[in-house]
Amino acid sequence: MNINVVPKRTEDMPGVIESAVAALRARRRVPFDKPNDFAIVTPDQLISQFRAITGGITGAMVFVALISLVIGGVGGA
């Protein structure tokens, strides 16, 4: 299940996250000494995950291109 919460201003994001965590912990009856049994994902986290994935794909493509150039250079010589 996903619950999307959008603050009116970006400055309100930390307060909204705190309120959401408090509401979810109360609703799910998570004891105060236990970790959350849910995840809060912010747009910044999604962007960093996307950049990590695209960075890995870019690295793999560069590696394949280098191998192709080496093989093409050996075959052409």
mmCIF file of the N, C-alpha and C atoms, coordinates in Angstrom:
data_MODEL
# 
_entry.id   MODEL 
# 
loop_
_atom_site.group_PDB 
_atom_site.id 
_atom_site.type_symbol 
_atom_site.label_atom_id 
_atom_site.label_alt_id 
_atom_site.label_comp_id 
_atom_site.label_asym_id 
_atom_site.label_entity_id 
_atom_site.label_seq_id 
_atom_site.pdbx_PDB_ins_code 
_atom_site.Cartn_x 
_atom_site.Cartn_y 
_atom_site.Cartn_z 
_atom_site.occupancy 
_atom_site.B_iso_or_equiv 
_atom_site.pdbx_formal_charge 
_atom_site.auth_seq_id 
_atom_site.auth_comp_id 
_atom_site.auth_asym_id 
_atom_site.auth_atom_id 
_atom_site.pdbx_PDB_model_num 
ATOM 1   N N  . MET A 1 1  ? 0.838  -1.158 0.000   1.00 0.00 ? 1  MET A N  1 
ATOM 2   C CA . MET A 1 1  ? 0.000  0.000  0.000   1.00 0.00 ? 1  MET A CA 1 
ATOM 3   C C  . MET A 1 1  ? 0.890  1.229  0.000   1.00 0.00 ? 1  MET A C  1 
ATOM 4   N N  . ASN A 1 2  ? 0.541  2.188  -0.787  1.00 0.00 ? 2  ASN A N  1 
ATOM 5   C CA . ASN A 1 2  ? 1.260  3.453  -0.833  1.00 0.00 ? 2  ASN A CA 1 
ATOM 6   C C  . ASN A 1 2  ? 0.347  4.578  -0.384  1.00 0.00 ? 2  ASN A C  1 
ATOM 7   N N  . ILE A 1 3  ? 0.915  5.472  0.403   1.00 0.00 ? 3  ILE A N  1 
ATOM 8   C CA . ILE A 1 3  ? 0.212  6.682  0.809   1.00 0.00 ? 3  ILE A CA 1 
ATOM 9   C C  . ILE A 1 3  ? 1.081  7.846  0.363   1.00 0.00 ? 3  ILE A C  1 
ATOM 10  N N  . ASN A 1 4  ? 0.550  8.705  -0.459  1.00 0.00 ? 4  ASN A N  1 
ATOM 11  C CA . ASN A 1 4  ? 1.297  9.855  -0.948  1.00 0.00 ? 4  ASN A CA 1 
ATOM 12  C C  . ASN A 1 4  ? 0.870  11.099 -0.191  1.00 0.00 ? 4  ASN A C  1 
ATOM 13  N N  . VAL A 1 5  ? 1.855  11.818 0.329   1.00 0.00 ? 5  VAL A N  1 
ATOM 14  C CA . VAL A 1 5  ? 1.613  13.061 1.056   1.00 0.00 ? 5  VAL A CA 1 
ATOM 15  C C  . VAL A 1 5  ? 2.443  14.135 0.379   1.00 0.00 ? 5  VAL A C  1 
ATOM 16  N N  . VAL A 1 6  ? 1.800  15.230 -0.002  1.00 0.00 ? 6  VAL A N  1 
ATOM 17  C CA . VAL A 1 6  ? 2.485  16.308 -0.694  1.00 0.00 ? 6  VAL A CA 1 
ATOM 18  C C  . VAL A 1 6  ? 2.331  17.592 0.118   1.00 0.00 ? 6  VAL A C  1 
ATOM 19  N N  . PRO A 1 7  ? 3.446  18.126 0.633   1.00 0.00 ? 7  PRO A N  1 
ATOM 20  C CA . PRO A 1 7  ? 3.338  19.390 1.381   1.00 0.00 ? 7  PRO A CA 1 
ATOM 21  C C  . PRO A 1 7  ? 3.110  20.561 0.420   1.00 0.00 ? 7  PRO A C  1 
ATOM 22  N N  . LYS A 1 8  ? 2.505  21.621 0.926   1.00 0.00 ? 8  LYS A N  1 
ATOM 23  C CA . LYS A 1 8  ? 2.258  22.799 0.096   1.00 0.00 ? 8  LYS A CA 1 
ATOM 24  C C  . LYS A 1 8  ? 3.554  23.528 -0.236  1.00 0.00 ? 8  LYS A C  1 
ATOM 25  N N  . ARG A 1 9  ? 4.502  23.507 0.717   1.00 0.00 ? 9  ARG A N  1 
ATOM 26  C CA . ARG A 1 9  ? 5.799  24.155 0.501   1.00 0.00 ? 9  ARG A CA 1 
ATOM 27  C C  . ARG A 1 9  ? 6.902  23.141 0.780   1.00 0.00 ? 9  ARG A C  1 
ATOM 28  N N  . THR A 1 10 ? 8.012  23.242 0.066   1.00 0.00 ? 10 THR A N  1 
ATOM 29  C CA . THR A 1 10 ? 9.115  22.294 0.266   1.00 0.00 ? 10 THR A CA 1 
ATOM 30  C C  . THR A 1 10 ? 9.743  22.468 1.652   1.00 0.00 ? 10 THR A C  1 
ATOM 31  N N  . GLU A 1 11 ? 9.617  23.646 2.234   1.00 0.00 ? 11 GLU A N  1 
ATOM 32  C CA . GLU A 1 11 ? 10.184 23.882 3.566   1.00 0.00 ? 11 GLU A CA 1 
ATOM 33  C C  . GLU A 1 11 ? 9.452  23.059 4.628   1.00 0.00 ? 11 GLU A C  1 
ATOM 34  N N  . ASP A 1 12 ? 8.231  22.645 4.329   1.00 0.00 ? 12 ASP A N  1 
ATOM 35  C CA . ASP A 1 12 ? 7.430  21.887 5.285   1.00 0.00 ? 12 ASP A CA 1 
ATOM 36  C C  . ASP A 1 12 ? 7.742  20.386 5.273   1.00 0.00 ? 12 ASP A C  1 
ATOM 37  N N  . MET A 1 13 ? 8.613  19.938 4.379   1.00 0.00 ? 13 MET A N  1 
ATOM 38  C CA . MET A 1 13 ? 8.863  18.508 4.207   1.00 0.00 ? 13 MET A CA 1 
ATOM 39  C C  . MET A 1 13 ? 9.301  17.803 5.500   1.00 0.00 ? 13 MET A C  1 
ATOM 40  N N  . PRO A 1 14 ? 10.285 18.312 6.259   1.00 0.00 ? 14 PRO A N  1 
ATOM 41  C CA . PRO A 1 14 ? 10.671 17.604 7.488   1.00 0.00 ? 14 PRO A CA 1 
ATOM 42  C C  . PRO A 1 14 ? 9.517  17.448 8.481   1.00 0.00 ? 14 PRO A C  1 
ATOM 43  N N  . GLY A 1 15 ? 8.717  18.478 8.646   1.00 0.00 ? 15 GLY A N  1 
ATOM 44  C CA . GLY A 1 15 ? 7.578  18.397 9.560   1.00 0.00 ? 15 GLY A CA 1 
ATOM 45  C C  . GLY A 1 15 ? 6.521  17.412 9.084   1.00 0.00 ? 15 GLY A C  1 
ATOM 46  N N  . VAL A 1 16 ? 6.301  17.388 7.781   1.00 0.00 ? 16 VAL A N  1 
ATOM 47  C CA . VAL A 1 16 ? 5.331  16.453 7.211   1.00 0.00 ? 16 VAL A CA 1 
ATOM 48  C C  . VAL A 1 16 ? 5.817  15.016 7.399   1.00 0.00 ? 16 VAL A C  1 
ATOM 49  N N  . ILE A 1 17 ? 7.114  14.795 7.203   1.00 0.00 ? 17 ILE A N  1 
ATOM 50  C CA . ILE A 1 17 ? 7.671  13.447 7.390   1.00 0.00 ? 17 ILE A CA 1 
ATOM 51  C C  . ILE A 1 17 ? 7.517  13.011 8.846   1.00 0.00 ? 17 ILE A C  1 
ATOM 52  N N  . GLU A 1 18 ? 7.823  13.917 9.785   1.00 0.00 ? 18 GLU A N  1 
ATOM 53  C CA . GLU A 1 18 ? 7.666  13.584 11.207  1.00 0.00 ? 18 GLU A CA 1 
ATOM 54  C C  . GLU A 1 18 ? 6.218  13.256 11.552  1.00 0.00 ? 18 GLU A C  1 
ATOM 55  N N  . SER A 1 19 ? 5.296  14.055 11.022  1.00 0.00 ? 19 SER A N  1 
ATOM 56  C CA . SER A 1 19 ? 3.875  13.809 11.284  1.00 0.00 ? 19 SER A CA 1 
ATOM 57  C C  . SER A 1 19 ? 3.421  12.479 10.688  1.00 0.00 ? 19 SER A C  1 
ATOM 58  N N  . ALA A 1 20 ? 3.892  12.178 9.487   1.00 0.00 ? 20 ALA A N  1 
ATOM 59  C CA . ALA A 1 20 ? 3.518  10.921 8.837   1.00 0.00 ? 20 ALA A CA 1 
ATOM 60  C C  . ALA A 1 20 ? 4.067  9.721  9.604   1.00 0.00 ? 20 ALA A C  1 
ATOM 61  N N  . VAL A 1 21 ? 5.310  9.829  10.062  1.00 0.00 ? 21 VAL A N  1 
ATOM 62  C CA . VAL A 1 21 ? 5.912  8.733  10.838  1.00 0.00 ? 21 VAL A CA 1 
ATOM 63  C C  . VAL A 1 21 ? 5.138  8.533  12.138  1.00 0.00 ? 21 VAL A C  1 
ATOM 64  N N  . ALA A 1 22 ? 4.819  9.613  12.813  1.00 0.00 ? 22 ALA A N  1 
ATOM 65  C CA . ALA A 1 22 ? 4.075  9.504  14.077  1.00 0.00 ? 22 ALA A CA 1 
ATOM 66  C C  . ALA A 1 22 ? 2.697  8.885  13.849  1.00 0.00 ? 22 ALA A C  1 
ATOM 67  N N  . ALA A 1 23 ? 2.010  9.311  12.791  1.00 0.00 ? 23 ALA A N  1 
ATOM 68  C CA . ALA A 1 23 ? 0.679  8.778  12.508  1.00 0.00 ? 23 ALA A CA 1 
ATOM 69  C C  . ALA A 1 23 ? 0.741  7.296  12.136  1.00 0.00 ? 23 ALA A C  1 
ATOM 70  N N  . LEU A 1 24 ? 1.712  6.924  11.315  1.00 0.00 ? 24 LEU A N  1 
ATOM 71  C CA . LEU A 1 24 ? 1.828  5.522  10.909  1.00 0.00 ? 24 LEU A CA 1 
ATOM 72  C C  . LEU A 1 24 ? 2.233  4.627  12.078  1.00 0.00 ? 24 LEU A C  1 
ATOM 73  N N  . ARG A 1 25 ? 3.139  5.112  12.927  1.00 0.00 ? 25 ARG A N  1 
ATOM 74  C CA . ARG A 1 25 ? 3.538  4.313  14.096  1.00 0.00 ? 25 ARG A CA 1 
ATOM 75  C C  . ARG A 1 25 ? 2.338  4.094  15.024  1.00 0.00 ? 25 ARG A C  1 
ATOM 76  N N  . ALA A 1 26 ? 1.532  5.139  15.220  1.00 0.00 ? 26 ALA A N  1 
ATOM 77  C CA . ALA A 1 26 ? 0.354  5.003  16.081  1.00 0.00 ? 26 ALA A CA 1 
ATOM 78  C C  . ALA A 1 26 ? -0.673 4.064  15.439  1.00 0.00 ? 26 ALA A C  1 
ATOM 79  N N  . ARG A 1 27 ? -0.906 4.241  14.160  1.00 0.00 ? 27 ARG A N  1 
ATOM 80  C CA . ARG A 1 27 ? -1.903 3.421  13.457  1.00 0.00 ? 27 ARG A CA 1 
ATOM 81  C C  . ARG A 1 27 ? -1.503 1.950  13.418  1.00 0.00 ? 27 ARG A C  1 
ATOM 82  N N  . ARG A 1 28 ? -0.201 1.695  13.237  1.00 0.00 ? 28 ARG A N  1 
ATOM 83  C CA . ARG A 1 28 ? 0.281  0.317  13.140  1.00 0.00 ? 28 ARG A CA 1 
ATOM 84  C C  . ARG A 1 28 ? 0.683  -0.257 14.499  1.00 0.00 ? 28 ARG A C  1 
ATOM 85  N N  . ARG A 1 29 ? 0.528  0.552  15.541  1.00 0.00 ? 29 ARG A N  1 
ATOM 86  C CA . ARG A 1 29 ? 0.831  0.150  16.923  1.00 0.00 ? 29 ARG A CA 1 
ATOM 87  C C  . ARG A 1 29 ? 2.268  -0.355 17.080  1.00 0.00 ? 29 ARG A C  1 
ATOM 88  N N  . VAL A 1 30 ? 3.207  0.420  16.584  1.00 0.00 ? 30 VAL A N  1 
ATOM 89  C CA . VAL A 1 30 ? 4.627  0.099  16.712  1.00 0.00 ? 30 VAL A CA 1 
ATOM 90  C C  . VAL A 1 30 ? 5.110  0.626  18.057  1.00 0.00 ? 30 VAL A C  1 
ATOM 91  N N  . PRO A 1 31 ? 5.653  -0.236 18.924  1.00 0.00 ? 31 PRO A N  1 
ATOM 92  C CA . PRO A 1 31 ? 6.149  0.236  20.221  1.00 0.00 ? 31 PRO A CA 1 
ATOM 93  C C  . PRO A 1 31 ? 7.285  1.250  20.048  1.00 0.00 ? 31 PRO A C  1 
ATOM 94  N N  . PHE A 1 32 ? 7.433  2.136  21.024  1.00 0.00 ? 32 PHE A N  1 
ATOM 95  C CA . PHE A 1 32 ? 8.421  3.204  20.920  1.00 0.00 ? 32 PHE A CA 1 
ATOM 96  C C  . PHE A 1 32 ? 9.850  2.678  20.848  1.00 0.00 ? 32 PHE A C  1 
ATOM 97  N N  . ASP A 1 33 ? 10.114 1.499  21.391  1.00 0.00 ? 33 ASP A N  1 
ATOM 98  C CA . ASP A 1 33 ? 11.468 0.966  21.392  1.00 0.00 ? 33 ASP A CA 1 
ATOM 99  C C  . ASP A 1 33 ? 11.755 0.049  20.204  1.00 0.00 ? 33 ASP A C  1 
ATOM 100 N N  . LYS A 1 34 ? 10.835 -0.030 19.253  1.00 0.00 ? 34 LYS A N  1 
ATOM 101 C CA . LYS A 1 34 ? 10.997 -0.874 18.071  1.00 0.00 ? 34 LYS A CA 1 
ATOM 102 C C  . LYS A 1 34 ? 11.184 0.008  16.831  1.00 0.00 ? 34 LYS A C  1 
ATOM 103 N N  . PRO A 1 35 ? 11.888 -0.512 15.828  1.00 0.00 ? 35 PRO A N  1 
ATOM 104 C CA . PRO A 1 35 ? 12.049 0.273  14.589  1.00 0.00 ? 35 PRO A CA 1 
ATOM 105 C C  . PRO A 1 35 ? 10.744 0.308  13.786  1.00 0.00 ? 35 PRO A C  1 
ATOM 106 N N  . ASN A 1 36 ? 10.683 1.231  12.866  1.00 0.00 ? 36 ASN A N  1 
ATOM 107 C CA . ASN A 1 36 ? 9.503  1.344  12.003  1.00 0.00 ? 36 ASN A CA 1 
ATOM 108 C C  . ASN A 1 36 ? 9.331  0.072  11.180  1.00 0.00 ? 36 ASN A C  1 
ATOM 109 N N  . ASP A 1 37 ? 8.096  -0.349 10.982  1.00 0.00 ? 37 ASP A N  1 
ATOM 110 C CA . ASP A 1 37 ? 7.831  -1.488 10.113  1.00 0.00 ? 37 ASP A CA 1 
ATOM 111 C C  . ASP A 1 37 ? 7.226  -1.009 8.792   1.00 0.00 ? 37 ASP A C  1 
ATOM 112 N N  . PHE A 1 38 ? 7.627  0.187  8.390   1.00 0.00 ? 38 PHE A N  1 
ATOM 113 C CA . PHE A 1 38 ? 7.197  0.790  7.142   1.00 0.00 ? 38 PHE A CA 1 
ATOM 114 C C  . PHE A 1 38 ? 8.328  1.673  6.639   1.00 0.00 ? 38 PHE A C  1 
ATOM 115 N N  . ALA A 1 39 ? 8.229  2.127  5.409   1.00 0.00 ? 39 ALA A N  1 
ATOM 116 C CA . ALA A 1 39 ? 9.280  2.964  4.828   1.00 0.00 ? 39 ALA A CA 1 
ATOM 117 C C  . ALA A 1 39 ? 8.700  4.298  4.383   1.00 0.00 ? 39 ALA A C  1 
ATOM 118 N N  . ILE A 1 40 ? 9.487  5.328  4.566   1.00 0.00 ? 40 ILE A N  1 
ATOM 119 C CA . ILE A 1 40 ? 9.143  6.664  4.078   1.00 0.00 ? 40 ILE A CA 1 
ATOM 120 C C  . ILE A 1 40 ? 10.133 6.965  2.955   1.00 0.00 ? 40 ILE A C  1 
ATOM 121 N N  . VAL A 1 41 ? 9.619  7.237  1.767   1.00 0.00 ? 41 VAL A N  1 
ATOM 122 C CA . VAL A 1 41 ? 10.472 7.526  0.615   1.00 0.00 ? 41 VAL A CA 1 
ATOM 123 C C  . VAL A 1 41 ? 10.205 8.955  0.165   1.00 0.00 ? 41 VAL A C  1 
ATOM 124 N N  . THR A 1 42 ? 11.273 9.735  0.082   1.00 0.00 ? 42 THR A N  1 
ATOM 125 C CA . THR A 1 42 ? 11.157 11.124 -0.346  1.00 0.00 ? 42 THR A CA 1 
ATOM 126 C C  . THR A 1 42 ? 11.606 11.254 -1.807  1.00 0.00 ? 42 THR A C  1 
ATOM 127 N N  . PRO A 1 43 ? 11.219 12.319 -2.468  1.00 0.00 ? 43 PRO A N  1 
ATOM 128 C CA . PRO A 1 43 ? 11.666 12.514 -3.853  1.00 0.00 ? 43 PRO A CA 1 
ATOM 129 C C  . PRO A 1 43 ? 13.193 12.523 -3.995  1.00 0.00 ? 43 PRO A C  1 
ATOM 130 N N  . ASP A 1 44 ? 13.896 13.070 -2.999  1.00 0.00 ? 44 ASP A N  1 
ATOM 131 C CA . ASP A 1 44 ? 15.361 13.081 -3.052  1.00 0.00 ? 44 ASP A CA 1 
ATOM 132 C C  . ASP A 1 44 ? 15.921 11.662 -3.089  1.00 0.00 ? 44 ASP A C  1 
ATOM 133 N N  . GLN A 1 45 ? 15.331 10.752 -2.328  1.00 0.00 ? 45 GLN A N  1 
ATOM 134 C CA . GLN A 1 45 ? 15.776 9.366  -2.334  1.00 0.00 ? 45 GLN A CA 1 
ATOM 135 C C  . GLN A 1 45 ? 15.505 8.712  -3.677  1.00 0.00 ? 45 GLN A C  1 
ATOM 136 N N  . LEU A 1 46 ? 14.356 8.997  -4.275  1.00 0.00 ? 46 LEU A N  1 
ATOM 137 C CA . LEU A 1 46 ? 14.040 8.438  -5.582  1.00 0.00 ? 46 LEU A CA 1 
ATOM 138 C C  . LEU A 1 46 ? 15.016 8.936  -6.648  1.00 0.00 ? 46 LEU A C  1 
ATOM 139 N N  . ILE A 1 47 ? 15.355 10.209 -6.576  1.00 0.00 ? 47 ILE A N  1 
ATOM 140 C CA . ILE A 1 47 ? 16.302 10.779 -7.541  1.00 0.00 ? 47 ILE A CA 1 
ATOM 141 C C  . ILE A 1 47 ? 17.672 10.147 -7.379  1.00 0.00 ? 47 ILE A C  1 
ATOM 142 N N  . SER A 1 48 ? 18.146 9.958  -6.150  1.00 0.00 ? 48 SER A N  1 
ATOM 143 C CA . SER A 1 48 ? 19.458 9.350  -5.944  1.00 0.00 ? 48 SER A CA 1 
ATOM 144 C C  . SER A 1 48 ? 19.469 7.894  -6.397  1.00 0.00 ? 48 SER A C  1 
ATOM 145 N N  . GLN A 1 49 ? 18.376 7.159  -6.196  1.00 0.00 ? 49 GLN A N  1 
ATOM 146 C CA . GLN A 1 49 ? 18.295 5.785  -6.691  1.00 0.00 ? 49 GLN A CA 1 
ATOM 147 C C  . GLN A 1 49 ? 18.336 5.763  -8.215  1.00 0.00 ? 49 GLN A C  1 
ATOM 148 N N  . PHE A 1 50 ? 17.608 6.677  -8.850  1.00 0.00 ? 50 PHE A N  1 
ATOM 149 C CA . PHE A 1 50 ? 17.608 6.761  -10.307 1.00 0.00 ? 50 PHE A CA 1 
ATOM 150 C C  . PHE A 1 50 ? 19.003 7.072  -10.824 1.00 0.00 ? 50 PHE A C  1 
ATOM 151 N N  . ARG A 1 51 ? 19.701 7.992  -10.185 1.00 0.00 ? 51 ARG A N  1 
ATOM 152 C CA . ARG A 1 51 ? 21.064 8.338  -10.615 1.00 0.00 ? 51 ARG A CA 1 
ATOM 153 C C  . ARG A 1 51 ? 22.015 7.168  -10.437 1.00 0.00 ? 51 ARG A C  1 
ATOM 154 N N  . ALA A 1 52 ? 21.868 6.409  -9.361  1.00 0.00 ? 52 ALA A N  1 
ATOM 155 C CA . ALA A 1 52 ? 22.721 5.241  -9.148  1.00 0.00 ? 52 ALA A CA 1 
ATOM 156 C C  . ALA A 1 52 ? 22.484 4.195  -10.231 1.00 0.00 ? 52 ALA A C  1 
ATOM 157 N N  . ILE A 1 53 ? 21.230 3.973  -10.575 1.00 0.00 ? 53 ILE A N  1 
ATOM 158 C CA . ILE A 1 53 ? 20.908 2.987  -11.608 1.00 0.00 ? 53 ILE A CA 1 
ATOM 159 C C  . ILE A 1 53 ? 21.444 3.436  -12.961 1.00 0.00 ? 53 ILE A C  1 
ATOM 160 N N  . THR A 1 54 ? 21.188 4.694  -13.330 1.00 0.00 ? 54 THR A N  1 
ATOM 161 C CA . THR A 1 54 ? 21.664 5.173  -14.629 1.00 0.00 ? 54 THR A CA 1 
ATOM 162 C C  . THR A 1 54 ? 23.185 5.248  -14.671 1.00 0.00 ? 54 THR A C  1 
ATOM 163 N N  . GLY A 1 55 ? 23.812 5.531  -13.536 1.00 0.00 ? 55 GLY A N  1 
ATOM 164 C CA . GLY A 1 55 ? 25.278 5.527  -13.487 1.00 0.00 ? 55 GLY A CA 1 
ATOM 165 C C  . GLY A 1 55 ? 25.839 4.133  -13.733 1.00 0.00 ? 55 GLY A C  1 
ATOM 166 N N  . GLY A 1 56 ? 25.199 3.119  -13.167 1.00 0.00 ? 56 GLY A N  1 
ATOM 167 C CA . GLY A 1 56 ? 25.635 1.736  -13.393 1.00 0.00 ? 56 GLY A CA 1 
ATOM 168 C C  . GLY A 1 56 ? 25.448 1.318  -14.837 1.00 0.00 ? 56 GLY A C  1 
ATOM 169 N N  . ILE A 1 57 ? 24.336 1.704  -15.434 1.00 0.00 ? 57 ILE A N  1 
ATOM 170 C CA . ILE A 1 57 ? 24.082 1.379  -16.845 1.00 0.00 ? 57 ILE A CA 1 
ATOM 171 C C  . ILE A 1 57 ? 25.093 2.095  -17.739 1.00 0.00 ? 57 ILE A C  1 
ATOM 172 N N  . THR A 1 58 ? 25.394 3.354  -17.434 1.00 0.00 ? 58 THR A N  1 
ATOM 173 C CA . THR A 1 58 ? 26.380 4.104  -18.209 1.00 0.00 ? 58 THR A CA 1 
ATOM 174 C C  . THR A 1 58 ? 27.748 3.441  -18.115 1.00 0.00 ? 58 THR A C  1 
ATOM 175 N N  . GLY A 1 59 ? 28.132 3.025  -16.924 1.00 0.00 ? 59 GLY A N  1 
ATOM 176 C CA . GLY A 1 59 ? 29.417 2.339  -16.750 1.00 0.00 ? 59 GLY A CA 1 
ATOM 177 C C  . GLY A 1 59 ? 29.483 1.046  -17.544 1.00 0.00 ? 59 GLY A C  1 
ATOM 178 N N  . ALA A 1 60 ? 28.403 0.288  -17.548 1.00 0.00 ? 60 ALA A N  1 
ATOM 179 C CA . ALA A 1 60 ? 28.371 -0.961 -18.313 1.00 0.00 ? 60 ALA A CA 1 
ATOM 180 C C  . ALA A 1 60 ? 28.473 -0.671 -19.810 1.00 0.00 ? 60 ALA A C  1 
ATOM 181 N N  . MET A 1 61 ? 27.801 0.360  -20.283 1.00 0.00 ? 61 MET A N  1 
ATOM 182 C CA . MET A 1 61 ? 27.872 0.697  -21.713 1.00 0.00 ? 61 MET A CA 1 
ATOM 183 C C  . MET A 1 61 ? 29.274 1.143  -22.103 1.00 0.00 ? 61 MET A C  1 
ATOM 184 N N  . VAL A 1 62 ? 29.937 1.920  -21.250 1.00 0.00 ? 62 VAL A N  1 
ATOM 185 C CA . VAL A 1 62 ? 31.304 2.345  -21.522 1.00 0.00 ? 62 VAL A CA 1 
ATOM 186 C C  . VAL A 1 62 ? 32.222 1.121  -21.576 1.00 0.00 ? 62 VAL A C  1 
ATOM 187 N N  . PHE A 1 63 ? 32.036 0.185  -20.661 1.00 0.00 ? 63 PHE A N  1 
ATOM 188 C CA . PHE A 1 63 ? 32.850 -1.033 -20.639 1.00 0.00 ? 63 PHE A CA 1 
ATOM 189 C C  . PHE A 1 63 ? 32.662 -1.823 -21.933 1.00 0.00 ? 63 PHE A C  1 
ATOM 190 N N  . VAL A 1 64 ? 31.420 -2.004 -22.358 1.00 0.00 ? 64 VAL A N  1 
ATOM 191 C CA . VAL A 1 64 ? 31.146 -2.737 -23.601 1.00 0.00 ? 64 VAL A CA 1 
ATOM 192 C C  . VAL A 1 64 ? 31.758 -2.003 -24.794 1.00 0.00 ? 64 VAL A C  1 
ATOM 193 N N  . ALA A 1 65 ? 31.678 -0.682 -24.816 1.00 0.00 ? 65 ALA A N  1 
ATOM 194 C CA . ALA A 1 65 ? 32.259 0.091  -25.916 1.00 0.00 ? 65 ALA A CA 1 
ATOM 195 C C  . ALA A 1 65 ? 33.774 -0.059 -25.946 1.00 0.00 ? 65 ALA A C  1 
ATOM 196 N N  . LEU A 1 66 ? 34.407 -0.050 -24.775 1.00 0.00 ? 66 LEU A N  1 
ATOM 197 C CA . LEU A 1 66 ? 35.863 -0.224 -24.731 1.00 0.00 ? 66 LEU A CA 1 
ATOM 198 C C  . LEU A 1 66 ? 36.269 -1.611 -25.230 1.00 0.00 ? 66 LEU A C  1 
ATOM 199 N N  . ILE A 1 67 ? 35.550 -2.624 -24.816 1.00 0.00 ? 67 ILE A N  1 
ATOM 200 C CA . ILE A 1 67 ? 35.840 -3.985 -25.286 1.00 0.00 ? 67 ILE A CA 1 
ATOM 201 C C  . ILE A 1 67 ? 35.672 -4.048 -26.804 1.00 0.00 ? 67 ILE A C  1 
ATOM 202 N N  . SER A 1 68 ? 34.618 -3.434 -27.317 1.00 0.00 ? 68 SER A N  1 
ATOM 203 C CA . SER A 1 68 ? 34.378 -3.429 -28.767 1.00 0.00 ? 68 SER A CA 1 
ATOM 204 C C  . SER A 1 68 ? 35.520 -2.721 -29.503 1.00 0.00 ? 68 SER A C  1 
ATOM 205 N N  . LEU A 1 69 ? 35.994 -1.611 -28.962 1.00 0.00 ? 69 LEU A N  1 
ATOM 206 C CA . LEU A 1 69 ? 37.096 -0.886 -29.588 1.00 0.00 ? 69 LEU A CA 1 
ATOM 207 C C  . LEU A 1 69 ? 38.381 -1.697 -29.562 1.00 0.00 ? 69 LEU A C  1 
ATOM 208 N N  . VAL A 1 70 ? 38.644 -2.380 -28.466 1.00 0.00 ? 70 VAL A N  1 
ATOM 209 C CA . VAL A 1 70 ? 39.851 -3.209 -28.374 1.00 0.00 ? 70 VAL A CA 1 
ATOM 210 C C  . VAL A 1 70 ? 39.781 -4.356 -29.372 1.00 0.00 ? 70 VAL A C  1 
ATOM 211 N N  . ILE A 1 71 ? 38.643 -5.022 -29.434 1.00 0.00 ? 71 ILE A N  1 
ATOM 212 C CA . ILE A 1 71 ? 38.494 -6.135 -30.368 1.00 0.00 ? 71 ILE A CA 1 
ATOM 213 C C  . ILE A 1 71 ? 38.555 -5.632 -31.808 1.00 0.00 ? 71 ILE A C  1 
ATOM 214 N N  . GLY A 1 72 ? 37.926 -4.492 -32.084 1.00 0.00 ? 72 GLY A N  1 
ATOM 215 C CA . GLY A 1 72 ? 37.972 -3.910 -33.431 1.00 0.00 ? 72 GLY A CA 1 
ATOM 216 C C  . GLY A 1 72 ? 39.386 -3.473 -33.806 1.00 0.00 ? 72 GLY A C  1 
ATOM 217 N N  . GLY A 1 73 ? 40.155 -2.970 -32.849 1.00 0.00 ? 73 GLY A N  1 
ATOM 218 C CA . GLY A 1 73 ? 41.528 -2.554 -33.098 1.00 0.00 ? 73 GLY A CA 1 
ATOM 219 C C  . GLY A 1 73 ? 42.431 -3.738 -33.387 1.00 0.00 ? 73 GLY A C  1 
ATOM 220 N N  . VAL A 1 74 ? 42.232 -4.845 -32.697 1.00 0.00 ? 74 VAL A N  1 
ATOM 221 C CA . VAL A 1 74 ? 43.025 -6.059 -32.924 1.00 0.00 ? 74 VAL A CA 1 
ATOM 222 C C  . VAL A 1 74 ? 42.664 -6.667 -34.268 1.00 0.00 ? 74 VAL A C  1 
ATOM 223 N N  . GLY A 1 75 ? 41.364 -6.671 -34.590 1.00 0.00 ? 75 GLY A N  1 
ATOM 224 C CA . GLY A 1 75 ? 40.926 -7.259 -35.867 1.00 0.00 ? 75 GLY A CA 1 
ATOM 225 C C  . GLY A 1 75 ? 41.341 -6.428 -37.071 1.00 0.00 ? 75 GLY A C  1 
ATOM 226 N N  . GLY A 1 76 ? 41.444 -5.130 -36.886 1.00 0.00 ? 76 GLY A N  1 
ATOM 227 C CA . GLY A 1 76 ? 41.797 -4.262 -37.994 1.00 0.00 ? 76 GLY A CA 1 
ATOM 228 C C  . GLY A 1 76 ? 43.307 -4.173 -38.231 1.00 0.00 ? 76 GLY A C  1 
ATOM 229 N N  . ALA A 1 77 ? 44.099 -4.590 -37.265 1.00 0.00 ? 77 ALA A N  1 
ATOM 230 C CA . ALA A 1 77 ? 45.550 -4.456 -37.383 1.00 0.00 ? 77 ALA A CA 1 
ATOM 231 C C  . ALA A 1 77 ? 46.152 -5.524 -38.156 1.00 0.00 ? 77 ALA A C  1 
# 
